[in-house]
C-alpha cells in the first residue's frame, strides 16, 4: 500500500439471484486511491445527478475504482482510445453537468 494514498477495503456480497442460482462467496478487495472517496460520494449525493443517492454512491465508487486502475495503467493498449474521452467526461462531471 502506498502511504501517500487513502487506503480502502470493499466487501461485495451477493445477496440475491433472480435465477435462484447459488449465491457467490463475498469478494474482499483492498486498494489505494489518491482521492478521499467518501468526500466524492458526499458531493455526488448532494448534486444528485440520477435522482437517487444510492446510485450516486454506486457511481462514485465505481468511477473512482475504475479511474485509478486506468491511470496506473494508462500506457496499456486497452485504454488508448478511451482515455481522451474519459478526460473530457471528468471535465464535464467536475463542471457540474
C-alpha positions as CSV (number, residue, x, y, z in Angstrom):
1,X,0.0,0.0,0.0
2,X,1.2,3.5,-0.8
3,X,1.5,5.6,2.3
4,X,0.7,8.8,0.4
5,X,-2.7,7.5,-0.7
6,X,-6.0,6.8,1.1
7,X,-6.5,3.0,1.8
8,X,-9.8,1.3,1.3
9,X,-11.4,-2.1,1.8
10,X,-14.5,-3.1,-0.1
11,X,-16.6,-6.2,0.5
12,X,-19.0,-7.2,-2.2
13,X,-21.7,-9.6,-1.1
14,X,-24.1,-11.4,-3.5
15,X,-27.4,-11.2,-1.6
16,X,-30.0,-12.3,-4.2
17,X,-30.1,-14.1,-7.5
18,X,-33.2,-13.8,-9.7
19,X,-32.5,-17.2,-11.4
20,X,-32.4,-18.9,-8.0
21,X,-28.8,-19.9,-8.6
22,X,-26.3,-20.3,-5.8
23,X,-25.1,-17.1,-4.3
24,X,-21.4,-16.3,-4.7
25,X,-19.0,-16.0,-1.9
26,X,-18.1,-12.4,-0.9
27,X,-15.2,-10.8,-2.6
28,X,-13.0,-8.5,-0.4
29,X,-10.5,-6.2,-2.0
30,X,-8.1,-3.6,-0.6
31,X,-6.9,-0.7,-2.7
32,X,-5.3,2.7,-2.6
33,X,-6.8,5.9,-4.1
34,X,-5.4,9.4,-4.3
35,X,-8.8,10.8,-3.5
36,X,-11.0,10.7,-0.4
37,X,-13.8,8.6,-2.0
38,X,-16.1,9.4,0.9
39,X,-15.9,13.1,0.1
40,X,-16.7,12.4,-3.6
41,X,-19.7,10.3,-2.6
42,X,-21.0,13.1,-0.5
43,X,-20.5,15.7,-3.3
44,X,-22.2,13.5,-5.8
45,X,-25.1,12.7,-3.5
46,X,-25.6,16.4,-2.9
47,X,-25.7,17.0,-6.7
48,X,-28.0,14.0,-7.1
49,X,-27.5,13.7,-10.9
50,X,-29.5,10.5,-11.0
51,X,-32.4,11.3,-8.6
52,X,-31.2,8.5,-6.3
53,X,-28.5,9.0,-3.7
54,X,-27.7,5.3,-3.7
55,X,-27.0,5.4,-7.4
56,X,-24.8,8.5,-6.8
57,X,-22.7,6.5,-4.3
58,X,-22.6,3.5,-6.6
59,X,-21.4,5.7,-9.4
60,X,-18.8,7.4,-7.3
61,X,-17.3,4.2,-6.0
62,X,-17.2,2.5,-9.4
63,X,-15.8,5.6,-11.1
64,X,-13.0,6.1,-8.6
65,X,-12.1,2.4,-8.6
66,X,-12.1,2.3,-12.4
67,X,-10.3,5.6,-13.0
68,X,-7.5,4.8,-10.5
69,X,-6.7,1.5,-12.3
70,X,-6.8,3.2,-15.6
71,X,-4.5,6.0,-14.5
72,X,-2.0,3.5,-13.1
73,X,-2.1,1.6,-16.4
74,X,-2.6,4.5,-18.9
75,X,0.0,3.1,-21.2
76,X,-2.0,-0.1,-21.6
77,X,-3.5,-0.5,-25.1
78,X,-6.9,-1.2,-23.6
79,X,-7.2,2.4,-22.6
80,X,-5.6,4.3,-25.5
81,X,-8.9,5.1,-27.3
82,X,-10.8,5.6,-24.1
83,X,-8.5,7.9,-22.1
84,X,-9.1,11.1,-24.1
85,X,-12.9,10.7,-23.9
86,X,-12.6,9.9,-20.2
87,X,-10.7,13.2,-19.6
88,X,-13.5,15.1,-21.3
89,X,-16.1,13.2,-19.3
90,X,-14.3,14.1,-16.0
91,X,-14.2,17.8,-17.0
92,X,-17.9,17.8,-17.6
93,X,-18.6,16.0,-14.3
94,X,-16.4,18.4,-12.4
95,X,-18.1,21.4,-14.0
96,X,-21.4,20.3,-12.5
97,X,-23.2,18.9,-15.6
